[in-house]
């Protein structure tokens, strides 16, 4: 439950980051997640890479893809101060577009990642086993969350992101490059989506509707309070535990 909840927290954090800055629910986040998951599958099959290089390449890809989505779907709306409904419609259409690209390329078949590890579980005693996948999910999610928290609360760029989430006009007057910080926020969100996509693909299977798991992230965000970074973390863990129980 904690391992699954940590992945939901990753999704929720990426979702909440965008909500806190642009004040809308970014449903294209799920599209970035599923495309990144399939990209990792292609990388594994084409280059025969191990788990760590695959994750690093996929994380960079997810960040870049999210920046592209932001530039195409939201930058002009932000500059012209478009309504929240326009942001919502744009994000929903982009999420559907990304999903349909995957369907066109891979159809609706199920795919699975190659086996990265020599064993599938650890036997603690005769009554207790822990799946390696769950350990990887928990460990990688924890690293991603800790790095994100460090960036947000211990770096100047993190302060800029939090300032932008409070008041973009005042942040601009204080000398913050709003367009750059916005792109950086989407890049970080895309990196989190890529990690979550790969972990969900390992836990379940690869299929185009994997993006629907972003609804779990949205639920976790609501549980923790929309726009609340730490609340998204706790909401994801709570949702994972409740789902397993």
Secondary structure, DSSP 4 states (H G I P E B T S, - for coil): -HHHHHHHHHHHHHHHHHHHHHSS--THHHHHHHHHHHHHHHHHHHH---HHHHHHHHHHHHHHHHHHHHHHHTHHHHHTT--HHHHHHHHHHHHHHHHHHHHHHHTT--B-PPP-SS-SEEEEETTEEEEHHHHHHHHHHHHHHHHHHHHHHHSHHHHHHHHHHH-HHHHHHTT--HHHHHHHHHHHHHHHHHHHHHHHHHHS-B-GGGGGGHHHHHHHHHHH-TT-HHHHHHHHHHHHHHHH-
